[in-house]
C-alpha cells in the first residue's frame, strides 16, 4: 500500500475524450459478460428464431397474405421489428441489475464520465441487436423470405430497424433506472407482446375496432414495419390513414422523438439516483 | 472554513425526505490520517451522511467538504479523491476480480498498462492473487468485501468511506476487513466508517461520533466516551444463585448507582467512581460468606455508553448479506 496512485482531473477538452474512453471500457465490459456468460444471449436468439418458426409453420398456413404473396415475405419485416422491441427488456434488466447491485452508485461516486454508463450500454445493445438481426436474416432466408428491393434499399430497411432499437435503448435504460424489483421487469417483458401485436406487424389495423386500429396505425412499430416492407418489396396492408400513408417518414420521426424524450429522462434518472 | 488537517468537514448538514428529517444539522470534523466511526442504530442517518459526502446525494442545507472540496459545487474533484465501500459489495459478479479492477482502473483514467499493474498490486495486497481470475460470484463474502475495498483503493483515496463494512460477515471475514482498514490507515488514508457494532468502533476508531435520529449526541475518543459515564464497572459472578440477593445488596451499598442483575448468568454489574471499591467488595462479600466465581474490574463498553446516551440499546438488526 505504499504506492500512491493519483490521476489528474481532465479539463473541458479532456471530458469528451473521457466520455469516449469510458464508454468504450463499459462496452467492452458488456462484451466480456457475453463471453463469460453467453446463456441469456443464446436464449434470446433461440427465442427469436423459435418465434419465427412458430409463425411460419403453425399460424402461417391459416393466414391470408394481403395481395396473395408468400407468408414469410409478409411476416419477416414484422419479426425484425418485434425482435428489436424484445430488446427493451434486455436493456432494462441489465441497467436495473447494475443499479440494484450498487454498481451504478459506484460509477457515480467515481470519476466516470456521467454519460458513459448509458452510452456504453447503448453501443453494446446495438452490437447485440446487429447480431440478432443477422441471425434473423439467416432464419428468414431459410424459411423462404426474399427481398425484391436492391441492396441499397435492403440496407436502408435494416438501418431503420436498428434505428428503432437505438431509440428503444433509451426507453429500456430509463425503465431500468426507474423500476424497482423483479416483478416490474417481468411486467416490461410481458407488455412487449401486446405492444408488439397492437401494430401492423401481424394484423391489419383496418380489421381492428376503430380506436384500436388508430392506436395500431400510430404505433412506432407499425411505422418501422410498414417502411421496411416498402423498402424490401414485401407485401403490406396499405391503409387510408395519414400514418399508413407516411410510414417512411414516421419510421424516422418516431425513433428520433423517442430518443429526444427518453435519452434526457434516462440521463436525469442516472444523475438523480436517490435510494 | 477548512481547518488545516481536516479531511472531512461537515457543518450544519440537513437532509429531509418528504416531511421526514433524516439529518437535522450535523457537524463533524475528521482529522486527516485518522479513523472516525459514525455510530448509531438503523435510521440514525449514518448512511445518508456518507452518501452526501460521497457525492451520491444532494444535501438540503449546511456545507460539507471532503479533501478540501465542496461536495455540492466541486463534486467532480471530490470523486478523484474518495473511495466508497457501501453496505453490499458493488462489483461486477460475472467478471473476475482482476477484470473488475482493470475495468474500474480504466474508469479512473489509468492507462491500460497502469490499470493492469494496479490490479496486480491490489490483488496481492488484499490477498486475492490466487483467485484473481475466478468470477466474483464464486467468491466468499469476505473475499467480495476485500475486492470491494481494493476497487475503492485504485486511486489512493484521501478519504475512504466505509458504510457498515462488516455487516453479514462471519468473525473471520470481519477480522480480515478490520486488518485491511488498519493497513490503509497506516498508509495515510483517512477513514470515515459507519457501524452499529460498538466493538467495531472500539477496534478501529480514533474518534467516535454517536448519531441518533439525525443528530450528533456525543463525540470523542472511545476512551472519552466511556469515561463520560463517570468511572469503571465491576462485574461479579456468584457461584450459587442463592447468594445473588446478598451480593446485589452489598454492591448496591458500594456502587454509584443501582446494580444490574442477570439471574441466568448469576452476574451482577455495577458502576463505581473509585477503584478502591474493589477491595471493599471483596471484603464485604467475604464477610457475607458469598462464594465468588468471577470478579472483574473494567472500563464500560461502548454498548453501555450508547444506552446511557440514547436511552435505548444499539440493537444491531440482522441484515442478509
Interface residues (C-beta under 8 A of the other chain):
Chain A: X1 X2 X3 X4 X5 X6 X7 X8 X9 X10 X18 X21 X22 X25 X26 X28 X29 X32 X33 X36 X37 X101 X102 X103 X105 X106 X107 X108 X109 X110 X111 X112 X116 X273 X274
Chain B: X54 X55 X56 X57 X76 X77 X79 X80 X82 X84 X86 X88 X89 X90 X91 X92 X93 X94 X95 X99 X103 X104 X106 X107 X108 X109 X110 X114 X118 X121 X125 X135 X151 X153 X154 X155 X156 X183 X184 X186 X187
